[in-house]
Amino acid sequence: MLVANVVYAGCQWAMLSVLAKLGTPEMVGQFVLALAVTTPVITLFMLQLGVVQATDARREYGFGDYLALRLTTTALALVTIAGIALASGYRREIALVIVAAGVSAAVDSISDIVYGLMQRRERMDRLAQSRIMRGALSVGALAAAVVATNRVICAILAIAASRLAILVAWDLPQAARILRSDVYDVRRDARLLPRWDVRKLIALAWTSLPLGLVMILIALGVSIPRFFVEQYLGEHALGIFGAVAFFGLAGTTAVAALGRSATPRLAQYYAQGRRRAYCVLLLKLSAFGAAVGVLGVALALLIGRQLLTILYGLEYAEHTGVLVCTMVAAGITYVASFAGYGMTAARCFRVQTLLFALVAATTAGACLWLVPAMGLMGGALALCVAAVVQLLGSVFILSLAVRARSGTRCEC
């Protein structure tokens, strides 16, 4: 899974590199802005059902329940994204790019619910194979579209088509095989079909809603600096900031690989009251996050300028200081993210909403103060401030969860 996520991160870099090399910073800015608008919306409506499914150690719901709710919320997300694009005041070209990004994200959301099933069965090999194929095909599709049309909207639609192909040809057949081999799900319904039980869907949505709110707040924490940069400095500067800051986001894929792989095991330990095993595994994960963060900062200091020049061009390489600052913020976030996986495994959903609301508010306040005064570096420093708040809050909440009585859910 780690190898797969490293490959996937490399493919994400490759997509930005293609846009930067074959296009312009304005094109990169449009791409980054579309992701900044659509990601919080799709993240909210996803309700983190994949994670809820993976941590459903008591198996309260079947795959058909998760799939039905995901199809419903994805449709709502697309309608919302289209409404935002029309009402946002962006020019027509940007609005269409935003809608196209929403379509691509909708395809990803269906794959995500299949990933949750794979996680629950700890079939990370199949999940990893899917991510490798999706990453490679996305790069090829984007490159072909940019060469053929030189338009961002065509590039995004090409990415969506490539990911739809992986969903149909790999993800869904693998899910069907897993369901046929799962004795628990066979007793319920082994078919790869949604189950439209309204009462169960409402109960599942209510259980997952806090995580959906948490994830939109996390996504806003990433998007807010981009909104401020675009507002104060323009699409050109946003293209540079988004490309440079992506190095920190790319490292998240390594963290996610280990976190998603370990979450079902953490959930089992917590549900069984095995607090020592739970804490030991969580400390190991946190140590890994710290190591990745230190490595990222070291690479930014030593070869950051060279990397920016090779991947994006000389204009981007002038902002090495921004790269170092964003990598510091990313390193802190990596450790905090593992604490987040620990909270989710302990089913501490509601309190995370308050934490990430505070983080988002801190990010907005820091950006309002720093971006007008310091430009791109101000956006990077705002990310550092928010990361520190997230880490301190996560550690505090996690300490409360660990102290909870063995064998019970955290009531936070």
C-alpha positions in Angstrom: 0.0 0.0 0.0 2.9 2.3 0.8 4.4 1.6 -2.6 1.1 2.2 -4.3 0.6 5.5 -2.6 4.1 6.7 -3.4 3.4 5.8 -7.1 0.1 7.6 -6.9 1.7 10.7 -5.4 4.3 10.7 -8.1 1.5 10.6 -10.7 -0.2 13.6 -9.0 3.1 15.4 -9.3 3.4 14.4 -12.9 -0.1 15.8 -13.7 0.9 19.2 -12.2 4.2 19.0 -14.0 2.5 18.4 -17.3 0.3 21.4 -16.8 3.2 23.5 -15.8 5.5 22.4 -18.6 3.0 22.3 -21.5 0.7 25.0 -20.2 1.0 28.2 -18.1 0.8 29.1 -14.4 -2.7 30.4 -15.1 -3.7 26.9 -16.3 -2.3 25.4 -13.1 -4.1 28.0 -11.2 -7.4 27.1 -12.8 -6.8 23.4 -12.0 -5.9 24.2 -8.3 -8.9 26.5 -7.9 -11.3 23.9 -9.2 -9.9 21.4 -6.7 -10.2 24.0 -3.9 -13.9 24.6 -4.7 -15.0 21.0 -5.3 -12.9 19.1 -2.7 -14.7 20.5 0.4 -18.1 19.8 -1.1 -17.5 16.3 -2.3 -15.7 15.5 1.0 -18.7 16.6 3.1 -21.1 14.5 1.0 -18.8 11.5 1.1 -19.4 11.4 4.9 -16.2 9.4 5.1 -18.3 6.3 4.6 -15.3 4.3 3.4 -13.6 4.9 6.8 -16.9 4.2 8.7 -17.2 0.9 6.8 -13.6 -0.1 7.4 -14.0 0.6 11.2 -17.4 -1.2 11.4 -15.9 -3.9 13.6 -19.3 -4.9 14.8 -20.6 -5.0 11.2 -23.8 -3.0 11.9 -24.3 -2.3 8.2 -23.8 -4.2 4.9 -22.1 -3.1 1.8 -25.4 -2.4 0.1 -26.3 0.1 2.8 -23.0 2.0 2.3 -23.3 1.9 -1.5 -26.9 3.2 -1.5 -26.0 6.1 0.8 -22.9 7.0 -1.2 -24.8 7.1 -4.5 -27.4 9.4 -2.9 -24.9 11.8 -1.4 -22.7 11.8 -4.6 -25.7 13.0 -6.6 -26.4 15.7 -4.0 -22.7 16.8 -4.2 -22.8 17.2 -7.9 -25.9 19.3 -7.8 -24.3 21.5 -5.1 -21.1 21.9 -7.0 -23.0 22.9 -10.1 -24.9 25.4 -8.1 -21.7 26.9 -6.6 -20.1 27.1 -10.1 -23.2 29.0 -11.4 -23.6 31.3 -8.5 -19.9 32.0 -7.7 -19.4 34.8 -10.1 -16.5 33.1 -11.8 -16.3 33.5 -15.6 -17.9 30.8 -17.7 -14.6 29.0 -18.4 -13.7 28.6 -14.7 -17.3 27.5 -13.8 -17.1 24.7 -16.4 -13.7 23.6 -15.1 -15.2 23.4 -11.6 -18.1 21.3 -12.8 -15.7 19.0 -14.6 -13.7 18.6 -11.4 -16.9 17.7 -9.6 -17.6 14.9 -12.1 -14.1 13.5 -11.6 -14.5 13.7 -7.8 -17.9 11.9 -8.1 -16.2 8.9 -9.8 -13.5 8.8 -7.1 -16.3 8.8 -4.4 -17.7 5.5 -5.8 -14.3 3.9 -5.8 -13.8 5.1 -2.3 -16.8 3.0 -1.0 -15.2 0.0 -2.7 -11.9 0.8 -1.0 -13.7 0.8 2.4 -14.9 -2.8 1.7 -11.3 -3.8 0.8 -10.0 -2.2 4.0 -12.6 -4.0 6.2 -11.4 -7.3 4.7 -7.8 -6.1 4.9 -7.3 -6.7 1.2 -4.9 -3.7 0.8 -3.2 -5.5 -2.1 -6.3 -5.0 -4.3 -6.7 -1.4 -3.2 -3.1 -0.7 -3.9 -3.3 -2.2 -7.4 -6.3 0.0 -8.1 -4.5 3.2 -7.0 -1.5 2.4 -9.2 -3.6 1.9 -12.2 -5.7 5.0 -11.5 -2.6 7.2 -11.1 -0.9 6.0 -14.2 -4.0 6.3 -16.4 -4.8 9.7 -15.1 -1.3 11.1 -16.0 -1.6 9.6 -19.5 -5.1 10.9 -20.0 -4.2 14.4 -18.8 -1.1 14.6 -21.0 -2.9 13.5 -24.1 -5.7 16.0 -23.5 -3.4 18.9 -22.8 -1.4 18.2 -26.0 -4.5 17.8 -28.1 -6.6 20.7 -26.7 -4.5 22.9 -24.4 -7.6 23.3 -22.2 -7.9 22.5 -18.5 -11.5 21.4 -18.8 -10.6 18.7 -21.3 -7.7 17.5 -19.2 -10.0 17.1 -16.1 -12.7 15.3 -18.1 -10.0 12.9 -19.5 -8.9 12.2 -15.9 -12.5 11.4 -15.0 -12.9 9.0 -18.0 -9.7 7.2 -17.0 -10.8 6.7 -13.4 -14.3 5.6 -14.5 -12.6 2.9 -16.6 -10.7 1.6 -13.5 -13.9 1.7 -11.5 -15.8 -0.4 -14.0 -13.0 -2.8 -15.1 -11.3 -3.4 -11.7 -12.9 -1.9 -8.5 -16.4 -3.2 -9.0 -15.4 -6.8 -10.0 -13.0 -7.0 -7.1 -15.8 -5.8 -4.7 -18.0 -8.6 -6.1 -15.4 -11.2 -5.4 -14.9 -10.0 -1.9 -18.6 -10.0 -1.2 -19.0 -13.6 -2.5 -16.2 -14.7 -0.1 -17.5 -12.9 2.9 -19.7 -15.2 5.0 -21.2 -12.3 6.9 -22.3 -10.4 3.7 -23.5 -13.6 2.0 -26.0 -14.0 4.8 -27.3 -10.6 4.0 -26.9 -10.0 0.3 -23.9 -10.9 -1.8 -25.0 -8.9 -4.8 -23.1 -5.8 -5.8 -26.2 -3.7 -5.5 -27.4 -0.8 -3.3 -29.9 -1.6 -0.5 -32.5 1.1 -0.2 -33.7 0.7 3.4 -34.6 4.3 4.3 -34.4 3.8 8.0 -31.0 2.2 7.9 -29.7 4.9 5.5 -30.9 7.6 7.8 -29.2 5.9 10.8 -26.0 5.4 8.8 -26.0 9.0 7.6 -26.5 10.2 11.2 -23.6 8.1 12.4 -21.3 9.3 9.6 -22.3 13.0 9.5 -19.8 14.1 12.2 -17.0 12.6 10.1 -18.4 14.3 7.0 -18.3 17.6 8.8 -14.8 16.9 10.0 -13.6 16.1 6.5 -15.1 19.2 5.0 -13.3 21.3 7.7 -10.0 19.5 6.9 -10.6 20.1 3.2 -11.3 23.8 3.9 -8.1 24.0 5.9 -6.3 23.0 2.7 -8.4 25.2 0.4 -8.6 28.4 2.4 -5.0 29.5 1.7 -5.7 29.0 -2.0 -8.8 31.1 -1.9 -6.9 33.9 -0.2 -4.0 33.7 -2.7 -6.4 33.8 -5.6 -8.3 36.7 -4.2 -5.3 38.8 -3.3 -2.7 37.7 -5.8 -4.5 36.2 -8.8 -4.6 33.0 -10.8 -1.0 33.2 -11.8 0.2 33.3 -8.2 -2.3 30.6 -7.2 -0.8 28.3 -9.9 2.7 28.8 -8.4 1.5 28.4 -4.8 -0.6 25.3 -5.5 2.2 23.6 -7.4 4.8 24.3 -4.6 2.5 23.4 -1.8 1.6 20.2 -3.4 4.9 18.7 -2.2 3.5 18.7 1.3 0.2 17.3 0.2 1.9 14.5 -1.7 3.6 13.3 1.4 0.2 12.8 2.9 -0.2 9.8 0.5 2.5 7.9 2.4 0.8 8.7 5.7 -2.6 7.7 4.3 -1.2 4.4 3.1 -0.1 3.4 6.6 -3.1 5.1 8.3 -5.7 3.4 6.1 -4.0 0.1 6.4 -3.8 0.3 10.2 -7.3 1.8 10.9 -9.2 -1.6 10.9 -6.6 -3.1 13.3 -6.7 0.0 15.6 -10.5 -0.2 15.6 -10.4 -3.9 16.6 -7.9 -3.1 19.4 -10.1 -0.3 20.8 -13.3 -2.2 20.5 -11.7 -5.2 22.3 -10.4 -2.9 25.1 -6.7 -3.7 24.2 -5.5 -0.2 25.1 -1.8 -1.1 25.3 -1.8 -2.6 21.8 -3.8 0.3 20.5 -1.4 2.9 22.0 1.8 1.0 20.9 0.6 0.8 17.3 -0.5 4.5 17.4 2.9 5.5 18.7 4.7 3.6 15.9 2.5 5.3 13.3 3.2 8.7 14.8 7.0 8.0 14.7 6.7 7.1 11.0 4.8 10.4 10.4 7.5 12.4 12.2 10.2 10.6 10.2 8.5 11.4 6.9 8.1 15.1 8.0 11.8 15.4 8.8 12.8 13.8 5.6 10.5 16.2 3.6 12.0 19.3 5.3 15.5 18.0 4.7 14.9 17.4 1.0 13.3 20.8 0.6 16.4 22.5 2.2 18.9 20.5 0.2 17.5 20.0 -3.2 14.2 22.0 -3.2 15.3 24.5 -5.8 16.4 21.7 -8.2 13.2 19.8 -7.7 11.1 22.8 -8.5 13.1 23.6 -11.6 12.9 20.0 -12.9 9.3 19.5 -12.2 7.8 22.9 -12.9 10.4 25.4 -14.3 12.6 28.3 -13.2 9.7 30.6 -12.3 8.5 28.1 -9.7 12.1 27.6 -8.4 12.2 31.2 -7.2 9.9 30.2 -4.3 12.1 27.6 -2.5 11.4 29.4 0.8 7.7 28.8 0.4 8.4 25.1 -0.3 10.5 24.7 3.0 7.7 26.4 5.0 5.0 24.2 3.6 7.0 21.1 4.3 7.4 22.1 7.9 3.6 22.5 8.1 3.2 19.2 6.4 5.5 17.4 8.8 3.5 18.6 11.8 0.3 17.6 10.0 1.6 14.0 9.3 1.9 13.3 13.0 -1.5 15.0 13.7 -3.1 12.8 11.0 -2.1 9.6 12.7 -3.8 10.9 15.9 -6.8 11.5 13.7 -6.8 7.9 12.5 -6.6 6.9 16.2 -9.6 9.0 17.0 -11.6 7.6 14.1 -10.7 4.0 15.0 -12.0 4.8 18.5 -15.3 6.1 16.9 -14.6 9.6 18.3 -16.5 11.5 15.6 -18.4 14.4 17.1 -15.5 16.1 18.9 -13.4 16.1 15.8 -15.9 18.5 14.3 -15.1 21.1 16.9 -11.3 20.5 16.6 -11.3 21.1 12.8 -13.7 24.0 13.0 -11.0 25.6 15.2 -8.3 24.6 12.7 -10.2 26.1 9.8 -10.9 29.3 11.7 -7.3 29.6 12.6 -6.2 29.1 9.0 -8.6 31.8 7.8 -7.5 34.2 10.4 -3.8 33.6 9.7 -4.4 34.0 6.0 -6.3 37.2 6.4 -3.4 38.6 8.4 -0.4 37.1 6.6 -1.3 36.7 2.8 -1.8 40.4 2.1 1.3 41.3 4.1 3.7 38.5 2.9 2.2 37.1 -0.2 2.9 33.4 -0.9 5.1 33.0 2.2 2.2 34.3 4.2 0.0 31.4 2.9 2.7 28.9 3.8 3.1 30.4 7.4 -0.7 30.2 7.8 -0.5 26.5 7.1 2.2 26.1 9.9 0.0 27.9 12.4 -3.0 25.7 11.6 -0.9 22.5 11.7 0.3 23.3 15.3 -3.3 23.8 16.4 -4.4 20.5 14.8 -1.6 18.6 16.5 -2.2 20.0 20.0 -6.0 19.5 19.7 -5.6 15.9 18.4 -3.3 14.8 21.1 -5.7 16.2 23.8 -8.7 14.4 22.3 -6.8 11.2 21.8 -5.7 11.2 25.4 -9.4 11.4 26.5 -10.2 8.5 24.2 -7.4 6.3 25.6 -8.6 6.9 29.1 -12.1 5.6 28.2 -13.2 2.4 29.8 -11.9 -0.7 28.0 -14.3 -2.3 25.5 -16.5 0.7 25.2 -16.8 3.4 22.5 -15.5 6.9 23.2 -18.5 9.1 23.9 -17.0 12.1 22.1 
